[in-house]
Amino acid sequence: MSRSSNIARLKEIASKIAATYEDGVGVNPVEGENLPRRAEVIEVTEKLLELVFPGFDRHAGTPNTVALLAEIGSDLSDQICRAIRHASGGCDCGGECGSALCDEAVFSLLEALPGIRETAKLDVAAAYAGDPAATNNDEIILSYPGVKAITVQRLAHILYTAKVPLIPRMMTEYAHTLTGIDIHPGARLGRGIFIDHGTGVVIGETAVLGDNVRIYQGVTLGAGNFPKDACGMLIKGLKRHPTIGNNVIIYSGASVLGDVTIGDNSVIGGNVWLTESLPAGTKITARPPENKLKFAKERKK
């Protein structure tokens, strides 16, 4: 096939692709220049993690904190301004649109870092206390997916509460991709949270977790139903996920659904399906499945 015929075919394909951009559907990046950049949001997230856990990532020792804060502030401000301009429909403002909100959101996160660091210490301590296989804090910080997912969520939650569009979800979905743990940036997490193993854990937007909660793989803290308005559209913003009290343990495969409350010091066994509230100190388990045994001699008959 000749080069000229290939070019002609490519032009035809390009023309057909361009036609699909004209219908105004949301997957078409009409205001693409205003979208935050995924790679840069990920880079900022990793720099923030470096401040929370200095010496465990890019640098061998404690980073130059002032320089790194300035770097993060500049990069994050640019991405937040992009997100705000995009959410407002784009405007010809020379990049000044939402600049005050950008600065406020950036500093709300940077000023929260000391508190996030103190809480991260409690999360690491909870992992060490809750896992007999843990040998030291370094192992936990370097290799435990739950610590990374929780820490990124705590960072993203600050931006979420500051009403920054797009970026908080981008941060937690980055952590989700790395760890298999899906925590919405809107969820409110207490101190000393430990997610062991973690794969398949889902924690919804309006979930609230108390202090010293331990969660195992495959747990869902999800919505029980999705109310709709008179037009059949989902109603946004309702409390639709569980509230988990202090010192609660939720074992693998359990699902706690809806706006229910699990009281302090409760234990939810593996594979439990729960859609109602529990008082403090409750232990609930699923009925064990019946195992059918067939021995070798019986199989020969």
Backbone hydrogen bonds in HBPLUS format (Angstrom, degrees):
<---DONOR---> <-ACCEPTOR-->    atom                        ^
c    i                          cat <-CA-CA->   ^        H-A-AA   ^      H-
h    n   atom  resd res      DA  || num        DHA   H-A  angle D-A-AA Bond
n    s   type  num  typ     dist DA aas  dist angle  dist       angle   num
A0006-ASN N   A0002-SER O   3.11 MM   4  6.43 150.7  2.20 144.5 152.9     1
A0007-ILE N   A0003-ARG O   2.99 MM   4  6.29 158.5  2.04 151.8 156.9     2
A0008-ALA N   A0004-SER O   3.06 MM   4  6.29 155.8  2.12 143.9 150.4     3
A0009-ARG N   A0005-SER O   3.03 MM   4  6.27 156.9  2.08 145.8 151.4     4
A0010-LEU N   A0006-ASN O   2.89 MM   4  6.16 157.3  1.94 151.2 158.0     5
A0011-LYS N   A0007-ILE O   2.90 MM   4  6.14 155.1  1.96 150.4 156.6     6
A0012-GLU N   A0008-ALA O   3.08 MM   4  6.34 150.4  2.17 142.2 150.0     7
A0013-ILE N   A0009-ARG O   2.96 MM   4  6.27 156.6  2.01 150.2 156.3     8
A0014-ALA N   A0010-LEU O   2.85 MM   4  6.06 163.7  1.88 151.4 156.2     9
A0015-SER N   A0011-LYS O   2.95 MM   4  6.10 152.1  2.02 143.0 150.2    10
A0016-LYS N   A0012-GLU O   3.09 MM   4  6.38 153.4  2.17 144.8 151.2    11
A0017-ILE N   A0013-ILE O   2.90 MM   4  6.22 154.3  1.96 152.5 160.3    12
A0018-ALA N   A0014-ALA O   2.90 MM   4  6.09 162.4  1.93 149.5 154.3    13
A0019-ALA N   A0015-SER O   3.10 MM   4  6.32 145.0  2.22 139.5 148.4    14
A0020-THR N   A0017-ILE O   2.98 MM   3  5.35 134.1  2.20 105.1 117.4    15
A0021-TYR N   A0018-ALA O   3.02 MM   3  5.32 152.7  2.10 106.5 115.1    16
A0022-GLU N   A0019-ALA O   3.32 MM   3  5.62 161.8  2.35 107.5 112.8    17
A0028-ASN N   A0025-VAL O   2.93 MM   3  5.88 162.8  1.96 133.4 137.4    18
A0030-VAL N   A0028-ASN O   2.79 MM   2  5.73 134.8  1.99 112.8  98.2    19
A0032-GLY N   A0029-PRO O   3.02 MM   3  4.50 143.9  2.16 112.6 106.3    20
A0034-ASN N   A0031-GLU O   2.87 MM   3  5.68 161.5  1.90 126.9 132.8    21
A0035-LEU N   A0032-GLY O   3.16 MM   3  5.30 159.7  2.20 106.0 112.3    22
A0041-VAL N   A0037-ARG O   2.93 MM   4  6.21 155.1  2.00 158.2 166.0    23
A0042-ILE N   A0038-ARG O   2.99 MM   4  6.23 158.6  2.03 153.5 159.2    24
A0043-GLU N   A0039-ALA O   3.00 MM   4  6.22 153.1  2.07 139.9 147.5    25
A0044-VAL N   A0040-GLU O   2.95 MM   4  6.17 158.1  2.00 146.5 151.6    26
A0045-THR N   A0041-VAL O   2.94 MM   4  6.15 155.6  2.00 144.6 151.7    27
A0046-GLU N   A0042-ILE O   2.97 MM   4  6.28 156.7  2.03 151.6 156.9    28
A0047-LYS N   A0043-GLU O   3.02 MM   4  6.30 150.7  2.11 144.6 152.9    29
A0048-LEU N   A0044-VAL O   2.91 MM   4  6.20 152.8  1.99 151.4 158.8    30
A0049-LEU N   A0045-THR O   2.99 MM   4  6.29 152.8  2.07 145.7 153.2    31
A0050-GLU N   A0046-GLU O   3.00 MM   4  6.26 139.3  2.17 137.5 148.6    32
A0051-LEU N   A0047-LYS O   3.22 MM   4  6.62 139.2  2.39 139.3 148.9    33
A0051-LEU N   A0048-LEU O   3.07 MM   3  5.18 127.0  2.36  96.7 110.1    34
A0052-VAL N   A0048-LEU O   3.06 MM   4  6.43 148.6  2.16 145.2 154.4    35
A0053-PHE N   A0049-LEU O   2.78 MM   4  5.93 161.3  1.82 152.1 157.0    36
A0056-PHE N   A0053-PHE O   3.29 MM   3  5.95 156.6  2.35 141.3 141.2    37
A0068-LEU N   A0064-ASN O   2.90 MM   4  6.08 162.0  1.93 159.4 165.4    38
A0069-LEU N   A0065-THR O   2.81 MM   4  5.94 158.7  1.86 151.5 157.6    39
A0070-ALA N   A0066-VAL O   2.97 MM   4  6.19 158.6  2.01 148.3 153.9    40
A0071-GLU N   A0067-ALA O   2.96 MM   4  6.18 153.8  2.03 144.5 151.9    41
A0072-ILE N   A0068-LEU O   2.86 MM   4  6.06 166.3  1.87 153.3 156.7    42
A0073-GLY N   A0069-LEU O   2.78 MM   4  5.91 163.0  1.81 149.5 155.1    43
A0074-SER N   A0070-ALA O   3.01 MM   4  6.14 161.0  2.04 146.5 150.6    44
A0075-ASP N   A0071-GLU O   3.04 MM   4  6.22 173.6  2.04 153.7 155.8    45
A0076-LEU N   A0072-ILE O   2.75 MM   4  5.74 167.0  1.77 156.8 161.4    46
A0077-SER N   A0073-GLY O   2.96 MM   4  5.85 154.6  2.02 138.5 146.0    47
A0078-ASP N   A0074-SER O   3.24 MM   4  6.44 158.1  2.29 145.4 150.1    48
A0079-GLN N   A0075-ASP O   3.23 MM   4  6.56 159.3  2.27 146.8 151.7    49
A0080-ILE N   A0076-LEU O   2.85 MM   4  6.05 161.8  1.88 157.0 162.3    50
A0081-CYS N   A0077-SER O   2.93 MM   4  6.04 162.4  1.96 149.8 154.6    51
A0082-ARG N   A0078-ASP O   3.06 MM   4  6.27 151.5  2.15 142.0 149.8    52
A0083-ALA N   A0079-GLN O   2.99 MM   4  6.26 159.0  2.04 146.2 151.5    53
A0084-ILE N   A0080-ILE O   2.88 MM   4  6.16 159.1  1.93 154.5 159.9    54
A0085-ARG N   A0081-CYS O   2.95 MM   4  6.09 164.1  1.98 148.4 152.8    55
A0086-HIS N   A0082-ARG O   2.92 MM   4  6.14 158.5  1.97 149.7 156.1    56
A0087-ALA N   A0083-ALA O   2.89 MM   4  6.09 160.2  1.93 147.8 153.4    57
A0088-SER N   A0084-ILE O   2.96 MM   4  6.13 140.9  2.11 144.1 154.2    58
A0090-GLY N   A0085-ARG O   2.69 MM   5  4.92 143.4  1.82 168.9 156.9    59
A0089-GLY N   A0086-HIS O   3.06 MM   3  5.22 159.3  2.11 108.3 112.6    60
A0096-GLU N   A0093-CYS O   3.24 MM   3  5.61 166.2  2.26 111.7 115.9    61
A0099-SER N   A0096-GLU O   3.04 MM   3  5.25 156.0  2.10 136.8 130.7    62
A0102-CYS N   A0098-GLY O   2.82 MM   4  6.08 152.4  1.89 153.6 162.8    63
A0103-ASP N   A0099-SER O   2.99 MM   4  6.26 166.9  2.01 151.9 153.3    64
A0104-GLU N   A0100-ALA O   3.01 MM   4  6.20 162.1  2.04 147.6 153.0    65
A0105-ALA N   A0101-LEU O   2.86 MM   4  5.98 159.9  1.90 149.5 154.8    66
A0106-VAL N   A0102-CYS O   2.89 MM   4  6.10 164.3  1.92 156.2 160.7    67
A0107-PHE N   A0103-ASP O   2.99 MM   4  6.17 169.4  2.00 152.1 154.8    68
A0108-SER N   A0104-GLU O   2.88 MM   4  5.99 141.6  2.03 140.1 151.3    69
A0109-LEU N   A0105-ALA O   3.18 MM   4  6.44 148.8  2.29 144.4 150.8    70
A0110-LEU N   A0106-VAL O   2.96 MM   4  6.27 170.0  1.97 154.1 157.0    71
A0111-GLU N   A0107-PHE O   2.85 MM   4  5.69 161.1  1.88 141.1 146.9    72
A0112-ALA N   A0109-LEU O   3.03 MM   3  5.06 135.6  2.23  97.4 110.4    73
A0113-LEU N   A0110-LEU O   3.23 MM   3  5.38 155.9  2.29 102.8 110.0    74
A0116-ILE N   A0112-ALA O   2.96 MM   4  6.21 156.2  2.02 154.9 162.7    75
A0117-ARG N   A0113-LEU O   2.86 MM   4  6.04 155.6  1.92 154.0 160.0    76
A0118-GLU N   A0114-PRO O   3.10 MM   4  6.41 156.2  2.16 146.0 151.7    77
A0119-THR N   A0115-GLY O   2.99 MM   4  6.25 156.4  2.04 147.5 154.0    78
A0120-ALA N   A0116-ILE O   2.79 MM   4  5.98 150.9  1.87 146.8 155.4    79
A0121-LYS N   A0117-ARG O   3.08 MM   4  6.37 146.6  2.19 145.2 152.9    80
A0122-LEU N   A0119-THR O   3.03 MM   3  5.13 119.1  2.41  97.3 112.0    81
A0123-ASP N   A0119-THR O   2.97 MM   4  6.35 148.2  2.07 147.2 156.9    82
A0124-VAL N   A0120-ALA O   2.91 MM   4  6.17 161.2  1.95 153.8 157.5    83
A0125-ALA N   A0121-LYS O   2.95 MM   4  6.15 157.6  2.00 143.9 150.6    84
A0126-ALA N   A0122-LEU O   2.86 MM   4  6.03 148.4  1.96 142.2 150.7    85
A0127-ALA N   A0123-ASP O   3.01 MM   4  6.32 148.9  2.11 143.6 151.7    86
A0128-TYR N   A0124-VAL O   2.98 MM   4  6.29 157.2  2.03 150.4 156.5    87
A0129-ALA N   A0125-ALA O   2.91 MM   4  6.11 159.1  1.95 147.5 153.4    88
A0130-GLY N   A0126-ALA O   2.87 MM   4  5.85 141.9  2.01 139.7 150.1    89
A0131-ASP N   A0127-ALA O   3.08 MM   4  5.93 127.3  2.37 143.5 151.3    90
A0134-ALA N   A0131-ASP O   3.06 MM   3  5.51 160.9  2.09 115.1 121.0    91
A0140-ILE N   A0136-ASN O   3.38 MM   4  6.72 155.6  2.45 143.6 150.1    92
A0141-ILE N   A0137-ASN O   2.94 MM   4  6.21 166.8  1.96 161.1 163.0    93
A0142-LEU N   A0138-ASP O   2.95 MM   4  6.02 164.2  1.98 154.2 158.9    94
A0143-SER N   A0139-GLU O   2.97 MM   4  5.81 146.2  2.09 143.6 151.3    95
A0144-TYR N   A0140-ILE O   2.98 MM   4  5.02 155.8  2.04 132.5 137.4    96
A0149-ALA N   A0145-PRO O   2.95 MM   4  6.17 173.0  1.95 161.8 163.6    97
A0150-ILE N   A0146-GLY O   2.95 MM   4  5.97 164.6  1.97 149.0 153.5    98
A0151-THR N   A0147-VAL O   2.99 MM   4  6.02 162.1  2.02 144.8 150.3    99
A0152-VAL N   A0148-LYS O   2.97 MM   4  6.10 170.1  1.98 156.6 159.2   100
A0153-GLN N   A0149-ALA O   3.04 MM   4  6.14 154.9  2.11 140.5 148.0   101
A0154-ARG N   A0150-ILE O   2.91 MM   4  6.20 151.2  2.00 148.2 156.0   102
A0155-LEU N   A0151-THR O   3.08 MM   4  6.40 154.2  2.15 148.5 155.0   103
A0156-ALA N   A0152-VAL O   2.85 MM   4  6.12 166.5  1.87 155.3 159.1   104
A0157-HIS N   A0153-GLN O   2.76 MM   4  5.84 148.0  1.86 147.9 156.6   105
A0160-TYR N   A0156-ALA O   2.87 MM   4  6.14 151.7  1.95 150.2 159.6   106
A0161-THR N   A0157-HIS O   2.90 MM   4  6.12 161.5  1.94 151.6 154.4   107
A0162-ALA N   A0158-ILE O   3.11 MM   4  6.33 132.0  2.35 133.6 146.7   108
A0164-VAL N   A0159-LEU O   3.04 MM   5  5.49 171.3  2.04 157.3 155.7   109
A0163-LYS N   A0160-TYR O   2.93 MM   3  5.08 154.4  1.99 108.2 113.0   110
A0167-ILE N   A0165-PRO O   2.61 MM   2  5.84 144.0  1.73 114.7 101.7   111
A0170-MET N   A0166-LEU O   3.07 MM   4  6.29 152.8  2.14 151.6 160.1   112
A0171-MET N   A0167-ILE O   2.94 MM   4  6.21 152.4  2.02 156.4 163.1   113
A0172-THR N   A0168-PRO O   3.10 MM   4  6.45 164.8  2.12 152.4 155.1   114
A0173-GLU N   A0169-ARG O   2.90 MM   4  5.96 152.5  1.98 146.7 154.7   115
A0174-TYR N   A0170-MET O   3.02 MM   4  6.12 138.0  2.20 135.0 145.4   116
A0175-ALA N   A0171-MET O   3.14 MM   4  6.54 156.7  2.20 146.0 151.4   117
A0176-HIS N   A0172-THR O   2.81 MM   4  6.05 148.5  1.91 139.3 149.3   118
A0177-THR N   A0173-GLU O   2.90 MM   4  6.05 153.6  1.97 139.9 145.7   119
A0178-LEU N   A0174-TYR O   3.17 MM   4  6.49 151.7  2.25 145.5 152.5   120
A0179-THR N   A0175-ALA O   2.88 MM   4  5.96 152.5  1.96 153.4 160.9   121
A0180-GLY N   A0176-HIS O   2.78 MM   4  4.96 154.1  1.85 138.6 143.1   122
A0200-GLY N   A0180-GLY O   2.98 MM  20  5.72 146.2  2.10 138.6 143.7   123
A0182-ASP N   A0201-VAL O   2.86 MM  19  6.06 173.8  1.86 161.6 159.4   124
A0203-ILE N   A0182-ASP O   2.85 MM  21  6.28 158.4  1.89 163.5 165.8   125
A0184-HIS N   A0203-ILE O   3.03 MM  19  6.29 172.1  2.04 169.4 169.8   126
A0187-ALA N   A0184-HIS O   3.11 MM   3  5.66 157.6  2.16 117.5 123.4   127
A0188-ARG N   A0207-ALA O   2.98 MM  19  6.37 164.9  2.00 157.1 158.7   128
A0209-LEU N   A0188-ARG O   2.78 MM  21  6.16 166.6  1.80 169.5 173.7   129
A0190-GLY N   A0209-LEU O   2.82 MM  19  5.49 112.0  2.28 117.3 136.4   130
A0212-ASN N   A0191-ARG O   2.74 MM  21  6.21 160.2  1.78 160.8 167.8   131
A0194-PHE N   A0213-VAL O   3.01 MM  19  6.40 165.9  2.03 164.1 167.0   132
A0215-ILE N   A0194-PHE O   2.86 MM  21  6.28 162.0  1.89 161.0 166.7   133
A0196-ASP N   A0215-ILE O   2.81 MM  19  6.25 149.4  1.90 164.9 171.0   134
A0198-GLY N   A0196-ASP O   2.61 MM   2  5.24 129.0  1.86 115.9  99.0   135
A0201-VAL N   A0198-GLY O   3.00 MM   3  5.65 153.2  2.08 154.5 150.6   136
A0218-GLY N   A0199-THR O   2.98 MM  19  6.15 139.1  2.15 135.2 147.7   137
A0202-VAL N   A0219-VAL O   2.88 MM  17  6.38 154.5  1.94 156.8 164.3   138
A0221-LEU N   A0202-VAL O   2.77 MM  19  6.04 166.0  1.79 161.4 166.3   139
A0204-GLY N   A0221-LEU O   3.04 MM  17  6.11 161.1  2.07 165.2 164.3   140
A0207-ALA N   A0204-GLY O   3.22 MM   3  5.47 166.2  2.24 112.8 115.7   141
A0208-VAL N   A0242-PRO O   3.04 MM  34  6.55 154.3  2.11 147.8 154.3   142
A0244-ILE N   A0208-VAL O   2.68 MM  36  6.02 168.0  1.70 169.7 170.7   143
A0210-GLY N   A0244-ILE O   2.79 MM  34  5.89 130.9  2.03 138.8 154.5   144
A0247-ASN N   A0211-ASP O   2.84 MM  36  6.29 161.1  1.87 161.2 167.7   145
A0214-ARG N   A0248-VAL O   2.92 MM  34  6.37 163.5  1.95 160.3 165.9   146
A0250-ILE N   A0214-ARG O   2.89 MM  36  6.30 157.6  1.94 160.4 167.9   147
A0216-TYR N   A0250-ILE O   3.06 MM  34  6.42 144.7  2.19 167.3 175.5   148
A0253-GLY N   A0217-GLN O   3.08 MM  36  6.63 142.7  2.23 140.0 150.8   149
A0220-THR N   A0254-ALA O   2.97 MM  34  6.48 155.6  2.03 151.5 159.3   150
A0256-VAL N   A0220-THR O   2.85 MM  36  6.19 165.9  1.86 172.6 174.1   151
A0222-GLY N   A0256-VAL O   3.02 MM  34  6.37 130.7  2.28 142.1 155.1   152
A0258-GLY N   A0222-GLY O   2.90 MM  36  6.31 153.1  1.98 133.6 140.4   153
A0235-ILE N   A0227-PRO O   2.96 MM   8  5.91 166.4  1.98 152.1 150.3   154
A0229-ASP N   A0233-MET O   2.76 MM   4  5.45 156.0  1.82 153.4 158.0   155
A0232-GLY N   A0229-ASP O   2.91 MM   3  5.28 163.8  1.93 117.0 120.7   156
A0243-THR N   A0260-VAL O   2.80 MM  17  6.17 157.1  1.85 163.2 170.5   157
A0262-ILE N   A0243-THR O   2.86 MM  19  6.28 162.7  1.89 165.9 171.4   158
A0245-GLY N   A0262-ILE O   2.81 MM  17  5.70 142.5  1.95 151.3 163.1   159
A0265-ASN N   A0246-ASN O   2.83 MM  19  6.27 160.9  1.87 162.7 169.2   160
A0249-ILE N   A0266-SER O   3.13 MM  17  6.62 156.4  2.18 152.2 158.6   161
A0268-ILE N   A0249-ILE O   2.87 MM  19  6.23 166.8  1.89 162.2 166.6   162
A0251-TYR N   A0268-ILE O   2.89 MM  17  6.15 175.8  1.89 172.6 171.9   163
A0254-ALA N   A0251-TYR O   3.35 MM   3  6.20 154.4  2.42 142.8 144.2   164
A0271-ASN N   A0252-SER O   3.02 MM  19  6.49 138.4  2.20 133.1 145.8   165
A0255-SER N   A0272-VAL O   2.82 MM  17  6.21 162.7  1.85 167.8 173.8   166
A0274-LEU N   A0255-SER O   2.82 MM  19  6.09 171.5  1.83 170.7 173.4   167
A0257-LEU N   A0274-LEU O   2.89 MM  17  6.26 166.8  1.91 170.6 174.3   168
A0260-VAL N   A0258-GLY O   2.87 MM   2  5.56 132.9  2.09 106.2  91.6   169
A0278-LEU N   A0261-THR O   2.91 MM  17  6.38 154.3  1.98 151.8 158.5   170
A0263-GLY N   A0278-LEU O   2.94 MM  15  5.79 148.6  2.04 135.1 145.1   171
A0281-GLY N   A0264-ASP O   2.78 MM  17  6.17 151.0  1.86 159.8 169.7   172
A0267-VAL N   A0282-THR O   2.82 MM  15  6.35 153.9  1.89 153.6 161.3   173
A0284-ILE N   A0267-VAL O   2.95 MM  17  6.37 161.3  1.98 166.1 170.9   174
A0269-GLY N   A0284-ILE O   2.73 MM  15  5.89 164.3  1.75 168.1 171.6   175
A0298-GLU N   A0295-PHE O   3.07 MM   3  5.40 119.2  2.45 104.7 119.4   176
A0299-ARG N   A0295-PHE O   3.11 MM   4  6.43 146.6  2.22 151.7 161.8   177
A0299-ARG N   A0296-ALA O   3.15 MM   3  5.20 122.8  2.49  95.2 109.4   178
A0300-LYS N   A0297-LYS O   3.30 MM   3  5.45 139.6  2.48  97.9 108.2   179
A0301-LYS N   A0298-GLU O   3.27 MM   3  5.56 148.8  2.37 104.6 112.8   180
